[in-house]
Amino acid sequence: QVQLVESGGGSVQTGGSLRLSCGVSGFSGGSRALGWFRQAPGKEERQGVAAMSLFGIRIFINYADSVKGRFTISRDNAANTLYLQMNNLKPEDTAIYYCAAAGGALAGDRLLQENYNFWGQGTQVTVSS
């Protein structure tokens, strides 16, 4: 059974930093696409923030335009943990952040929530001005 458990959310002021962690269990192998999504207050859809997928020896990483240069996704395979380092946070980054896993490697849109099968429970990030 695939399980994803996020942690690391909290409240920070504009310009601050947070690092989210996602403990991954229930599957082996590093080729499955993993991503971070967020759901802003009042929004129904989850926006893809960052995602990564391994094809052979190549790692493909994608970021939403709004977070490029500020957020970094990474993975520690030994610890079975996915990270999202968030720097220079802005009030518009306020959202519930979710970790997600696809059924396998993704060649298509890695920031599209419909391409992911498994989700964590989410962690709240609040950025105040």
C-alpha positions in Angstrom: 0.0 0.0 0.0 1.4 3.3 -1.1 1.6 5.9 1.7 2.7 9.5 1.5 3.1 11.6 4.7 3.9 15.3 4.5 5.5 17.4 7.2 7.3 20.7 7.5 4.5 23.2 6.9 4.0 26.2 9.1 3.6 30.0 9.2 6.3 32.4 8.0 6.6 36.0 6.9 7.2 37.1 3.4 10.7 36.3 2.3 11.0 33.4 4.7 11.8 29.8 3.9 10.4 26.4 4.7 11.3 22.8 3.8 8.6 20.3 3.3 9.2 16.6 3.6 7.2 13.7 2.3 7.9 10.2 3.6 7.2 7.6 0.9 6.4 4.0 1.6 4.7 1.1 -0.1 6.7 0.9 -3.3 10.2 0.3 -4.4 12.2 1.6 -7.3 13.0 5.2 -8.1 11.3 5.6 -11.5 7.9 6.6 -10.2 7.1 10.3 -10.7 6.8 12.2 -7.5 5.4 15.7 -7.2 4.3 18.6 -5.0 1.0 20.2 -5.5 -0.9 23.0 -3.7 -4.4 24.0 -3.1 -4.9 27.7 -2.4 -7.8 29.0 -0.2 -11.0 29.0 -2.1 -9.6 27.1 -5.1 -10.9 23.6 -6.0 -8.0 22.5 -8.2 -4.6 21.5 -7.0 -1.8 23.4 -8.8 1.3 21.4 -9.7 4.3 23.1 -8.1 7.3 20.8 -8.7 7.7 17.3 -10.0 10.4 14.8 -10.9 10.6 11.6 -12.8 13.4 9.2 -13.5 13.9 7.7 -17.0 16.9 5.4 -17.0 19.7 7.5 -15.7 18.0 10.8 -16.6 16.0 12.8 -14.1 13.4 15.2 -15.4 12.3 18.0 -13.1 9.5 20.5 -13.7 8.5 23.6 -11.9 5.5 25.9 -12.1 6.5 29.3 -13.5 5.4 31.0 -10.3 8.0 29.1 -8.2 11.0 28.8 -10.6 14.1 30.1 -8.9 12.5 30.0 -5.5 11.5 26.3 -4.9 13.7 23.2 -5.3 12.5 19.6 -5.4 14.8 16.8 -4.3 14.7 13.2 -3.3 16.6 11.1 -0.9 16.2 7.5 -2.1 17.9 6.0 0.9 15.6 7.8 3.2 12.5 7.3 1.0 11.8 11.0 1.3 10.8 13.7 -1.1 11.6 17.3 -0.3 10.5 20.8 -1.3 12.8 23.6 -0.3 10.8 26.9 -0.5 12.7 30.1 -0.4 11.6 33.8 -0.7 8.1 32.8 0.2 5.3 35.1 -0.8 1.7 35.5 0.5 0.4 33.9 -2.8 2.3 30.7 -1.8 -0.2 30.2 1.0 -1.9 26.9 0.4 -2.2 23.3 1.5 0.7 21.5 0.0 0.3 17.9 -1.1 2.9 15.2 -2.0 1.8 12.9 -4.8 3.0 9.8 -6.6 2.2 8.6 -10.1 1.7 5.0 -11.1 5.1 5.1 -12.9 7.4 7.4 -14.7 5.7 10.2 -16.4 6.6 11.4 -19.9 3.6 13.7 -20.1 2.6 16.7 -18.1 4.3 16.0 -14.7 2.5 19.0 -13.1 -1.0 17.8 -13.9 -2.8 16.4 -10.9 -4.8 13.9 -13.0 -1.6 12.0 -13.8 -1.0 11.1 -10.1 -2.6 8.2 -8.3 -1.6 8.5 -4.7 -1.8 11.5 -2.4 -0.7 12.5 1.1 -2.9 14.3 3.6 -1.4 17.7 3.0 0.4 20.2 5.1 -0.5 23.9 5.6 1.8 26.7 4.5 0.9 30.2 5.5 2.9 33.2 4.4 2.0 36.6 5.9 2.9 40.0 4.6 
